[in-house]
Amino acid sequence: MTNDKDFGELVFRSGRTHAGVVLFRLQDESQDNRVRMAQIVAGEYPERLPGNFVVVTEKGIRVRTRLKPS
């Protein structure tokens, strides 16, 4: 989990295998809001987190799935 956009972009664009990345792009970066959003992601998307790239905003959650090797 990170709110470092540079880290998120590096991991996403590199195409390297990773355990999963959750990138927070929040308007309200308070600790309370980050915890609330993390709880929502963990509670509603637990099976979609491993190996995927997840972007979290107050407006929604996007999951980019890892491409399966051919």
mmCIF file of the N, C-alpha and C atoms, coordinates in Angstrom:
data_MODEL
# 
_entry.id   MODEL 
# 
loop_
_atom_site.group_PDB 
_atom_site.id 
_atom_site.type_symbol 
_atom_site.label_atom_id 
_atom_site.label_alt_id 
_atom_site.label_comp_id 
_atom_site.label_asym_id 
_atom_site.label_entity_id 
_atom_site.label_seq_id 
_atom_site.pdbx_PDB_ins_code 
_atom_site.Cartn_x 
_atom_site.Cartn_y 
_atom_site.Cartn_z 
_atom_site.occupancy 
_atom_site.B_iso_or_equiv 
_atom_site.pdbx_formal_charge 
_atom_site.auth_seq_id 
_atom_site.auth_comp_id 
_atom_site.auth_asym_id 
_atom_site.auth_atom_id 
_atom_site.pdbx_PDB_model_num 
ATOM 1   N N  . MET A 1 1  ? 0.850   -1.169  0.000   1.00 0.00 ? 1  MET A N  1 
ATOM 2   C CA . MET A 1 1  ? 0.000   0.000   0.000   1.00 0.00 ? 1  MET A CA 1 
ATOM 3   C C  . MET A 1 1  ? 0.897   1.234   0.000   1.00 0.00 ? 1  MET A C  1 
ATOM 4   N N  . THR A 1 2  ? 0.560   2.162   -0.863  1.00 0.00 ? 2  THR A N  1 
ATOM 5   C CA . THR A 1 2  ? 1.373   3.363   -0.969  1.00 0.00 ? 2  THR A CA 1 
ATOM 6   C C  . THR A 1 2  ? 0.525   4.530   -1.470  1.00 0.00 ? 2  THR A C  1 
ATOM 7   N N  . ASN A 1 3  ? 0.980   5.713   -1.184  1.00 0.00 ? 3  ASN A N  1 
ATOM 8   C CA . ASN A 1 3  ? 0.388   6.893   -1.819  1.00 0.00 ? 3  ASN A CA 1 
ATOM 9   C C  . ASN A 1 3  ? 1.451   7.601   -2.652  1.00 0.00 ? 3  ASN A C  1 
ATOM 10  N N  . ASP A 1 4  ? 2.574   6.918   -2.875  1.00 0.00 ? 4  ASP A N  1 
ATOM 11  C CA . ASP A 1 4  ? 3.675   7.427   -3.688  1.00 0.00 ? 4  ASP A CA 1 
ATOM 12  C C  . ASP A 1 4  ? 3.398   7.106   -5.153  1.00 0.00 ? 4  ASP A C  1 
ATOM 13  N N  . LYS A 1 5  ? 2.939   8.103   -5.898  1.00 0.00 ? 5  LYS A N  1 
ATOM 14  C CA . LYS A 1 5  ? 2.554   7.895   -7.289  1.00 0.00 ? 5  LYS A CA 1 
ATOM 15  C C  . LYS A 1 5  ? 3.734   7.448   -8.153  1.00 0.00 ? 5  LYS A C  1 
ATOM 16  N N  . ASP A 1 6  ? 4.942   7.920   -7.839  1.00 0.00 ? 6  ASP A N  1 
ATOM 17  C CA . ASP A 1 6  ? 6.126   7.498   -8.591  1.00 0.00 ? 6  ASP A CA 1 
ATOM 18  C C  . ASP A 1 6  ? 6.364   5.999   -8.426  1.00 0.00 ? 6  ASP A C  1 
ATOM 19  N N  . PHE A 1 7  ? 6.219   5.509   -7.201  1.00 0.00 ? 7  PHE A N  1 
ATOM 20  C CA . PHE A 1 7  ? 6.391   4.069   -6.946  1.00 0.00 ? 7  PHE A CA 1 
ATOM 21  C C  . PHE A 1 7  ? 5.344   3.277   -7.710  1.00 0.00 ? 7  PHE A C  1 
ATOM 22  N N  . GLY A 1 8  ? 4.099   3.709   -7.633  1.00 0.00 ? 8  GLY A N  1 
ATOM 23  C CA . GLY A 1 8  ? 3.027   3.018   -8.331  1.00 0.00 ? 8  GLY A CA 1 
ATOM 24  C C  . GLY A 1 8  ? 3.265   2.956   -9.824  1.00 0.00 ? 8  GLY A C  1 
ATOM 25  N N  . GLU A 1 9  ? 3.677   4.067   -10.406 1.00 0.00 ? 9  GLU A N  1 
ATOM 26  C CA . GLU A 1 9  ? 3.937   4.104   -11.849 1.00 0.00 ? 9  GLU A CA 1 
ATOM 27  C C  . GLU A 1 9  ? 5.106   3.195   -12.207 1.00 0.00 ? 9  GLU A C  1 
ATOM 28  N N  . LEU A 1 10 ? 6.165   3.216   -11.406 1.00 0.00 ? 10 LEU A N  1 
ATOM 29  C CA . LEU A 1 10 ? 7.331   2.383   -11.668 1.00 0.00 ? 10 LEU A CA 1 
ATOM 30  C C  . LEU A 1 10 ? 6.948   0.905   -11.679 1.00 0.00 ? 10 LEU A C  1 
ATOM 31  N N  . VAL A 1 11 ? 6.209   0.473   -10.684 1.00 0.00 ? 11 VAL A N  1 
ATOM 32  C CA . VAL A 1 11 ? 5.811   -0.931  -10.602 1.00 0.00 ? 11 VAL A CA 1 
ATOM 33  C C  . VAL A 1 11 ? 4.870   -1.287  -11.747 1.00 0.00 ? 11 VAL A C  1 
ATOM 34  N N  . PHE A 1 12 ? 3.897   -0.430  -12.028 1.00 0.00 ? 12 PHE A N  1 
ATOM 35  C CA . PHE A 1 12 ? 2.914   -0.728  -13.069 1.00 0.00 ? 12 PHE A CA 1 
ATOM 36  C C  . PHE A 1 12 ? 3.575   -0.790  -14.440 1.00 0.00 ? 12 PHE A C  1 
ATOM 37  N N  . ARG A 1 13 ? 4.392   0.183   -14.765 1.00 0.00 ? 13 ARG A N  1 
ATOM 38  C CA . ARG A 1 13 ? 5.007   0.247   -16.100 1.00 0.00 ? 13 ARG A CA 1 
ATOM 39  C C  . ARG A 1 13 ? 6.124   -0.772  -16.295 1.00 0.00 ? 13 ARG A C  1 
ATOM 40  N N  . SER A 1 14 ? 6.748   -1.227  -15.209 1.00 0.00 ? 14 SER A N  1 
ATOM 41  C CA . SER A 1 14 ? 7.855   -2.175  -15.335 1.00 0.00 ? 14 SER A CA 1 
ATOM 42  C C  . SER A 1 14 ? 7.379   -3.536  -15.816 1.00 0.00 ? 14 SER A C  1 
ATOM 43  N N  . GLY A 1 15 ? 6.112   -3.863  -15.508 1.00 0.00 ? 15 GLY A N  1 
ATOM 44  C CA . GLY A 1 15 ? 5.584   -5.157  -15.908 1.00 0.00 ? 15 GLY A CA 1 
ATOM 45  C C  . GLY A 1 15 ? 6.142   -6.309  -15.104 1.00 0.00 ? 15 GLY A C  1 
ATOM 46  N N  . ARG A 1 16 ? 6.881   -6.012  -14.052 1.00 0.00 ? 16 ARG A N  1 
ATOM 47  C CA . ARG A 1 16 ? 7.473   -7.058  -13.228 1.00 0.00 ? 16 ARG A CA 1 
ATOM 48  C C  . ARG A 1 16 ? 6.424   -7.708  -12.335 1.00 0.00 ? 16 ARG A C  1 
ATOM 49  N N  . THR A 1 17 ? 6.703   -8.946  -11.976 1.00 0.00 ? 17 THR A N  1 
ATOM 50  C CA . THR A 1 17 ? 5.821   -9.664  -11.061 1.00 0.00 ? 17 THR A CA 1 
ATOM 51  C C  . THR A 1 17 ? 5.912   -9.014  -9.685  1.00 0.00 ? 17 THR A C  1 
ATOM 52  N N  . HIS A 1 18 ? 4.758   -8.870  -9.044  1.00 0.00 ? 18 HIS A N  1 
ATOM 53  C CA . HIS A 1 18 ? 4.725   -8.303  -7.696  1.00 0.00 ? 18 HIS A CA 1 
ATOM 54  C C  . HIS A 1 18 ? 3.586   -8.973  -6.939  1.00 0.00 ? 18 HIS A C  1 
ATOM 55  N N  . ALA A 1 19 ? 3.600   -8.840  -5.637  1.00 0.00 ? 19 ALA A N  1 
ATOM 56  C CA . ALA A 1 19 ? 2.576   -9.467  -4.797  1.00 0.00 ? 19 ALA A CA 1 
ATOM 57  C C  . ALA A 1 19 ? 1.241   -8.739  -4.909  1.00 0.00 ? 19 ALA A C  1 
ATOM 58  N N  . GLY A 1 20 ? 1.289   -7.510  -5.385  1.00 0.00 ? 20 GLY A N  1 
ATOM 59  C CA . GLY A 1 20 ? 0.100   -6.670  -5.495  1.00 0.00 ? 20 GLY A CA 1 
ATOM 60  C C  . GLY A 1 20 ? 0.429   -5.282  -4.984  1.00 0.00 ? 20 GLY A C  1 
ATOM 61  N N  . VAL A 1 21 ? -0.157  -4.273  -5.603  1.00 0.00 ? 21 VAL A N  1 
ATOM 62  C CA . VAL A 1 21 ? 0.076   -2.882  -5.221  1.00 0.00 ? 21 VAL A CA 1 
ATOM 63  C C  . VAL A 1 21 ? -1.276  -2.202  -5.049  1.00 0.00 ? 21 VAL A C  1 
ATOM 64  N N  . VAL A 1 22 ? -1.429  -1.481  -3.947  1.00 0.00 ? 22 VAL A N  1 
ATOM 65  C CA . VAL A 1 22 ? -2.602  -0.652  -3.718  1.00 0.00 ? 22 VAL A CA 1 
ATOM 66  C C  . VAL A 1 22 ? -2.111  0.790   -3.650  1.00 0.00 ? 22 VAL A C  1 
ATOM 67  N N  . LEU A 1 23 ? -2.485  1.581   -4.646  1.00 0.00 ? 23 LEU A N  1 
ATOM 68  C CA . LEU A 1 23 ? -2.067  2.973   -4.736  1.00 0.00 ? 23 LEU A CA 1 
ATOM 69  C C  . LEU A 1 23 ? -3.228  3.882   -4.329  1.00 0.00 ? 23 LEU A C  1 
ATOM 70  N N  . PHE A 1 24 ? -3.017  4.654   -3.275  1.00 0.00 ? 24 PHE A N  1 
ATOM 71  C CA . PHE A 1 24 ? -4.026  5.599   -2.815  1.00 0.00 ? 24 PHE A CA 1 
ATOM 72  C C  . PHE A 1 24 ? -3.813  6.937   -3.504  1.00 0.00 ? 24 PHE A C  1 
ATOM 73  N N  . ARG A 1 25 ? -4.857  7.435   -4.154  1.00 0.00 ? 25 ARG A N  1 
ATOM 74  C CA . ARG A 1 25 ? -4.845  8.769   -4.769  1.00 0.00 ? 25 ARG A CA 1 
ATOM 75  C C  . ARG A 1 25 ? -6.018  9.526   -4.160  1.00 0.00 ? 25 ARG A C  1 
ATOM 76  N N  . LEU A 1 26 ? -5.833  9.944   -2.927  1.00 0.00 ? 26 LEU A N  1 
ATOM 77  C CA . LEU A 1 26 ? -6.919  10.514  -2.138  1.00 0.00 ? 26 LEU A CA 1 
ATOM 78  C C  . LEU A 1 26 ? -6.843  12.026  -2.078  1.00 0.00 ? 26 LEU A C  1 
ATOM 79  N N  . GLN A 1 27 ? -8.009  12.661  -2.137  1.00 0.00 ? 27 GLN A N  1 
ATOM 80  C CA . GLN A 1 27 ? -8.094  14.108  -1.930  1.00 0.00 ? 27 GLN A CA 1 
ATOM 81  C C  . GLN A 1 27 ? -7.795  14.404  -0.451  1.00 0.00 ? 27 GLN A C  1 
ATOM 82  N N  . ASP A 1 28 ? -8.435  13.633  0.425   1.00 0.00 ? 28 ASP A N  1 
ATOM 83  C CA . ASP A 1 28 ? -8.252  13.758  1.874   1.00 0.00 ? 28 ASP A CA 1 
ATOM 84  C C  . ASP A 1 28 ? -7.230  12.719  2.305   1.00 0.00 ? 28 ASP A C  1 
ATOM 85  N N  . GLU A 1 29 ? -5.992  13.146  2.535   1.00 0.00 ? 29 GLU A N  1 
ATOM 86  C CA . GLU A 1 29 ? -4.919  12.222  2.891   1.00 0.00 ? 29 GLU A CA 1 
ATOM 87  C C  . GLU A 1 29 ? -4.747  12.064  4.396   1.00 0.00 ? 29 GLU A C  1 
ATOM 88  N N  . SER A 1 30 ? -5.777  12.409  5.159   1.00 0.00 ? 30 SER A N  1 
ATOM 89  C CA . SER A 1 30 ? -5.692  12.242  6.613   1.00 0.00 ? 30 SER A CA 1 
ATOM 90  C C  . SER A 1 30 ? -5.581  10.753  6.947   1.00 0.00 ? 30 SER A C  1 
ATOM 91  N N  . GLN A 1 31 ? -5.000  10.474  8.098   1.00 0.00 ? 31 GLN A N  1 
ATOM 92  C CA . GLN A 1 31 ? -4.837  9.096   8.536   1.00 0.00 ? 31 GLN A CA 1 
ATOM 93  C C  . GLN A 1 31 ? -6.192  8.392   8.648   1.00 0.00 ? 31 GLN A C  1 
ATOM 94  N N  . ASP A 1 32 ? -7.187  9.078   9.192   1.00 0.00 ? 32 ASP A N  1 
ATOM 95  C CA . ASP A 1 32 ? -8.518  8.474   9.333   1.00 0.00 ? 32 ASP A CA 1 
ATOM 96  C C  . ASP A 1 32 ? -9.091  8.068   7.977   1.00 0.00 ? 32 ASP A C  1 
ATOM 97  N N  . ASN A 1 33 ? -8.946  8.919   6.966   1.00 0.00 ? 33 ASN A N  1 
ATOM 98  C CA . ASN A 1 33 ? -9.476  8.596   5.644   1.00 0.00 ? 33 ASN A CA 1 
ATOM 99  C C  . ASN A 1 33 ? -8.699  7.452   4.998   1.00 0.00 ? 33 ASN A C  1 
ATOM 100 N N  . ARG A 1 34 ? -7.381  7.443   5.147   1.00 0.00 ? 34 ARG A N  1 
ATOM 101 C CA . ARG A 1 34 ? -6.581  6.351   4.585   1.00 0.00 ? 34 ARG A CA 1 
ATOM 102 C C  . ARG A 1 34 ? -6.964  5.014   5.204   1.00 0.00 ? 34 ARG A C  1 
ATOM 103 N N  . VAL A 1 35 ? -7.155  5.013   6.533   1.00 0.00 ? 35 VAL A N  1 
ATOM 104 C CA . VAL A 1 35 ? -7.559  3.780   7.218   1.00 0.00 ? 35 VAL A CA 1 
ATOM 105 C C  . VAL A 1 35 ? -8.939  3.344   6.739   1.00 0.00 ? 35 VAL A C  1 
ATOM 106 N N  . ARG A 1 36 ? -9.860  4.277   6.630   1.00 0.00 ? 36 ARG A N  1 
ATOM 107 C CA . ARG A 1 36 ? -11.221 3.964   6.171   1.00 0.00 ? 36 ARG A CA 1 
ATOM 108 C C  . ARG A 1 36 ? -11.197 3.360   4.772   1.00 0.00 ? 36 ARG A C  1 
ATOM 109 N N  . MET A 1 37 ? -10.438 3.961   3.873   1.00 0.00 ? 37 MET A N  1 
ATOM 110 C CA . MET A 1 37 ? -10.367 3.458   2.503   1.00 0.00 ? 37 MET A CA 1 
ATOM 111 C C  . MET A 1 37 ? -9.665  2.098   2.450   1.00 0.00 ? 37 MET A C  1 
ATOM 112 N N  . ALA A 1 38 ? -8.633  1.900   3.256   1.00 0.00 ? 38 ALA A N  1 
ATOM 113 C CA . ALA A 1 38 ? -7.947  0.603   3.306   1.00 0.00 ? 38 ALA A CA 1 
ATOM 114 C C  . ALA A 1 38 ? -8.897  -0.486  3.793   1.00 0.00 ? 38 ALA A C  1 
ATOM 115 N N  . GLN A 1 39 ? -9.731  -0.161  4.776   1.00 0.00 ? 39 GLN A N  1 
ATOM 116 C CA . GLN A 1 39 ? -10.709 -1.126  5.273   1.00 0.00 ? 39 GLN A CA 1 
ATOM 117 C C  . GLN A 1 39 ? -11.727 -1.480  4.196   1.00 0.00 ? 39 GLN A C  1 
ATOM 118 N N  . ILE A 1 40 ? -12.145 -0.498  3.428   1.00 0.00 ? 40 ILE A N  1 
ATOM 119 C CA . ILE A 1 40 ? -13.095 -0.755  2.333   1.00 0.00 ? 40 ILE A CA 1 
ATOM 120 C C  . ILE A 1 40 ? -12.464 -1.694  1.303   1.00 0.00 ? 40 ILE A C  1 
ATOM 121 N N  . VAL A 1 41 ? -11.244 -1.390  0.896   1.00 0.00 ? 41 VAL A N  1 
ATOM 122 C CA . VAL A 1 41 ? -10.564 -2.217  -0.108  1.00 0.00 ? 41 VAL A CA 1 
ATOM 123 C C  . VAL A 1 41 ? -10.378 -3.638  0.406   1.00 0.00 ? 41 VAL A C  1 
ATOM 124 N N  . ALA A 1 42 ? -9.872  -3.773  1.613   1.00 0.00 ? 42 ALA A N  1 
ATOM 125 C CA . ALA A 1 42 ? -9.622  -5.109  2.179   1.00 0.00 ? 42 ALA A CA 1 
ATOM 126 C C  . ALA A 1 42 ? -10.919 -5.880  2.388   1.00 0.00 ? 42 ALA A C  1 
ATOM 127 N N  . GLY A 1 43 ? -11.978 -5.180  2.756   1.00 0.00 ? 43 GLY A N  1 
ATOM 128 C CA . GLY A 1 43 ? -13.247 -5.843  3.012   1.00 0.00 ? 43 GLY A CA 1 
ATOM 129 C C  . GLY A 1 43 ? -14.020 -6.235  1.765   1.00 0.00 ? 43 GLY A C  1 
ATOM 130 N N  . GLU A 1 44 ? -13.930 -5.413  0.724   1.00 0.00 ? 44 GLU A N  1 
ATOM 131 C CA . GLU A 1 44 ? -14.738 -5.646  -0.478  1.00 0.00 ? 44 GLU A CA 1 
ATOM 132 C C  . GLU A 1 44 ? -13.983 -6.327  -1.626  1.00 0.00 ? 44 GLU A C  1 
ATOM 133 N N  . TYR A 1 45 ? -12.662 -6.274  -1.609  1.00 0.00 ? 45 TYR A N  1 
ATOM 134 C CA . TYR A 1 45 ? -11.880 -6.796  -2.734  1.00 0.00 ? 45 TYR A CA 1 
ATOM 135 C C  . TYR A 1 45 ? -10.762 -7.748  -2.320  1.00 0.00 ? 45 TYR A C  1 
ATOM 136 N N  . PRO A 1 46 ? -10.865 -8.505  -1.242  1.00 0.00 ? 46 PRO A N  1 
ATOM 137 C CA . PRO A 1 46 ? -9.712  -9.290  -0.773  1.00 0.00 ? 46 PRO A CA 1 
ATOM 138 C C  . PRO A 1 46 ? -9.169  -10.274 -1.807  1.00 0.00 ? 46 PRO A C  1 
ATOM 139 N N  . GLU A 1 47 ? -10.046 -10.881 -2.588  1.00 0.00 ? 47 GLU A N  1 
ATOM 140 C CA . GLU A 1 47 ? -9.607  -11.877 -3.563  1.00 0.00 ? 47 GLU A CA 1 
ATOM 141 C C  . GLU A 1 47 ? -8.979  -11.231 -4.798  1.00 0.00 ? 47 GLU A C  1 
ATOM 142 N N  . ARG A 1 48 ? -9.159  -9.938  -4.980  1.00 0.00 ? 48 ARG A N  1 
ATOM 143 C CA . ARG A 1 48 ? -8.638  -9.264  -6.176  1.00 0.00 ? 48 ARG A CA 1 
ATOM 144 C C  . ARG A 1 48 ? -7.332  -8.519  -5.912  1.00 0.00 ? 48 ARG A C  1 
ATOM 145 N N  . LEU A 1 49 ? -6.866  -8.509  -4.667  1.00 0.00 ? 49 LEU A N  1 
ATOM 146 C CA . LEU A 1 49 ? -5.648  -7.763  -4.329  1.00 0.00 ? 49 LEU A CA 1 
ATOM 147 C C  . LEU A 1 49 ? -4.356  -8.472  -4.744  1.00 0.00 ? 49 LEU A C  1 
ATOM 148 N N  . PRO A 1 50 ? -4.199  -9.767  -4.477  1.00 0.00 ? 50 PRO A N  1 
ATOM 149 C CA . PRO A 1 50 ? -2.918  -10.417 -4.776  1.00 0.00 ? 50 PRO A CA 1 
ATOM 150 C C  . PRO A 1 50 ? -2.561  -10.350 -6.260  1.00 0.00 ? 50 PRO A C  1 
ATOM 151 N N  . GLY A 1 51 ? -1.380  -9.829  -6.536  1.00 0.00 ? 51 GLY A N  1 
ATOM 152 C CA . GLY A 1 51 ? -0.849  -9.795  -7.892  1.00 0.00 ? 51 GLY A CA 1 
ATOM 153 C C  . GLY A 1 51 ? -1.404  -8.719  -8.800  1.00 0.00 ? 51 GLY A C  1 
ATOM 154 N N  . ASN A 1 52 ? -2.338  -7.920  -8.324  1.00 0.00 ? 52 ASN A N  1 
ATOM 155 C CA . ASN A 1 52 ? -2.961  -6.898  -9.158  1.00 0.00 ? 52 ASN A CA 1 
ATOM 156 C C  . ASN A 1 52 ? -2.535  -5.492  -8.728  1.00 0.00 ? 52 ASN A C  1 
ATOM 157 N N  . PHE A 1 53 ? -2.848  -4.531  -9.580  1.00 0.00 ? 53 PHE A N  1 
ATOM 158 C CA . PHE A 1 53 ? -2.556  -3.124  -9.318  1.00 0.00 ? 53 PHE A CA 1 
ATOM 159 C C  . PHE A 1 53 ? -3.887  -2.434  -9.057  1.00 0.00 ? 53 PHE A C  1 
ATOM 160 N N  . VAL A 1 54 ? -4.056  -1.929  -7.845  1.00 0.00 ? 54 VAL A N  1 
ATOM 161 C CA . VAL A 1 54 ? -5.327  -1.353  -7.416  1.00 0.00 ? 54 VAL A CA 1 
ATOM 162 C C  . VAL A 1 54 ? -5.139  0.140   -7.155  1.00 0.00 ? 54 VAL A C  1 
ATOM 163 N N  . VAL A 1 55 ? -5.998  0.964   -7.746  1.00 0.00 ? 55 VAL A N  1 
ATOM 164 C CA . VAL A 1 55 ? -5.956  2.413   -7.508  1.00 0.00 ? 55 VAL A CA 1 
ATOM 165 C C  . VAL A 1 55 ? -7.216  2.781   -6.727  1.00 0.00 ? 55 VAL A C  1 
ATOM 166 N N  . VAL A 1 56 ? -7.006  3.463   -5.606  1.00 0.00 ? 56 VAL A N  1 
ATOM 167 C CA . VAL A 1 56 ? -8.102  3.805   -4.702  1.00 0.00 ? 56 VAL A CA 1 
ATOM 168 C C  . VAL A 1 56 ? -8.266  5.322   -4.643  1.00 0.00 ? 56 VAL A C  1 
ATOM 169 N N  . THR A 1 57 ? -9.477  5.788   -4.937  1.00 0.00 ? 57 THR A N  1 
ATOM 170 C CA . THR A 1 57 ? -9.839  7.188   -4.763  1.00 0.00 ? 57 THR A CA 1 
ATOM 171 C C  . THR A 1 57 ? -11.145 7.220   -3.981  1.00 0.00 ? 57 THR A C  1 
ATOM 172 N N  . GLU A 1 58 ? -11.526 8.393   -3.538  1.00 0.00 ? 58 GLU A N  1 
ATOM 173 C CA . GLU A 1 58 ? -12.802 8.509   -2.847  1.00 0.00 ? 58 GLU A CA 1 
ATOM 174 C C  . GLU A 1 58 ? -13.973 8.219   -3.795  1.00 0.00 ? 58 GLU A C  1 
ATOM 175 N N  . LYS A 1 59 ? -13.764 8.380   -5.085  1.00 0.00 ? 59 LYS A N  1 
ATOM 176 C CA . LYS A 1 59 ? -14.827 8.165   -6.072  1.00 0.00 ? 59 LYS A CA 1 
ATOM 177 C C  . LYS A 1 59 ? -14.953 6.710   -6.507  1.00 0.00 ? 59 LYS A C  1 
ATOM 178 N N  . GLY A 1 60 ? -13.915 5.907   -6.301  1.00 0.00 ? 60 GLY A N  1 
ATOM 179 C CA . GLY A 1 60 ? -14.002 4.525   -6.724  1.00 0.00 ? 60 GLY A CA 1 
ATOM 180 C C  . GLY A 1 60 ? -12.696 3.771   -6.581  1.00 0.00 ? 60 GLY A C  1 
ATOM 181 N N  . ILE A 1 61 ? -12.776 2.489   -6.888  1.00 0.00 ? 61 ILE A N  1 
ATOM 182 C CA . ILE A 1 61 ? -11.633 1.591   -6.796  1.00 0.00 ? 61 ILE A CA 1 
ATOM 183 C C  . ILE A 1 61 ? -11.501 0.887   -8.137  1.00 0.00 ? 61 ILE A C  1 
ATOM 184 N N  . ARG A 1 62 ? -10.305 0.996   -8.745  1.00 0.00 ? 62 ARG A N  1 
ATOM 185 C CA . ARG A 1 62 ? -10.028 0.345   -10.026 1.00 0.00 ? 62 ARG A CA 1 
ATOM 186 C C  . ARG A 1 62 ? -9.011  -0.770  -9.805  1.00 0.00 ? 62 ARG A C  1 
ATOM 187 N N  . VAL A 1 63 ? -9.275  -1.920  -10.387 1.00 0.00 ? 63 VAL A N  1 
ATOM 188 C CA . VAL A 1 63 ? -8.365  -3.049  -10.276 1.00 0.00 ? 63 VAL A CA 1 
ATOM 189 C C  . VAL A 1 63 ? -7.855  -3.388  -11.669 1.00 0.00 ? 63 VAL A C  1 
ATOM 190 N N  . ARG A 1 64 ? -6.552  -3.295  -11.836 1.00 0.00 ? 64 ARG A N  1 
ATOM 191 C CA . ARG A 1 64 ? -5.909  -3.718  -13.083 1.00 0.00 ? 64 ARG A CA 1 
ATOM 192 C C  . ARG A 1 64 ? -5.323  -5.093  -12.831 1.00 0.00 ? 64 ARG A C  1 
ATOM 193 N N  . THR A 1 65 ? -5.857  -6.091  -13.518 1.00 0.00 ? 65 THR A N  1 
ATOM 194 C CA . THR A 1 65 ? -5.382  -7.439  -13.290 1.00 0.00 ? 65 THR A CA 1 
ATOM 195 C C  . THR A 1 65 ? -4.084  -7.685  -14.033 1.00 0.00 ? 65 THR A C  1 
ATOM 196 N N  . ARG A 1 66 ? -3.278  -8.527  -13.440 1.00 0.00 ? 66 ARG A N  1 
ATOM 197 C CA . ARG A 1 66 ? -2.018  -8.911  -14.063 1.00 0.00 ? 66 ARG A CA 1 
ATOM 198 C C  . ARG A 1 66 ? -2.326  -9.783  -15.264 1.00 0.00 ? 66 ARG A C  1 
ATOM 199 N N  . LEU A 1 67 ? -1.645  -9.518  -16.354 1.00 0.00 ? 67 LEU A N  1 
ATOM 200 C CA . LEU A 1 67 ? -1.829  -10.344 -17.554 1.00 0.00 ? 67 LEU A CA 1 
ATOM 201 C C  . LEU A 1 67 ? -1.265  -11.712 -17.309 1.00 0.00 ? 67 LEU A C  1 
ATOM 202 N N  . LYS A 1 68 ? -1.988  -12.727 -17.746 1.00 0.00 ? 68 LYS A N  1 
ATOM 203 C CA . LYS A 1 68 ? -1.530  -14.112 -17.611 1.00 0.00 ? 68 LYS A CA 1 
ATOM 204 C C  . LYS A 1 68 ? -0.534  -14.407 -18.733 1.00 0.00 ? 68 LYS A C  1 
ATOM 205 N N  . PRO A 1 69 ? 0.586   -15.088 -18.388 1.00 0.00 ? 69 PRO A N  1 
ATOM 206 C CA . PRO A 1 69 ? 1.552   -15.433 -19.438 1.00 0.00 ? 69 PRO A CA 1 
ATOM 207 C C  . PRO A 1 69 ? 0.919   -16.354 -20.471 1.00 0.00 ? 69 PRO A C  1 
ATOM 208 N N  . SER A 1 70 ? 1.337   -16.232 -21.723 1.00 0.00 ? 70 SER A N  1 
ATOM 209 C CA . SER A 1 70 ? 0.772   -17.060 -22.815 1.00 0.00 ? 70 SER A CA 1 
ATOM 210 C C  . SER A 1 70 ? 1.313   -18.456 -22.740 1.00 0.00 ? 70 SER A C  1 
# 
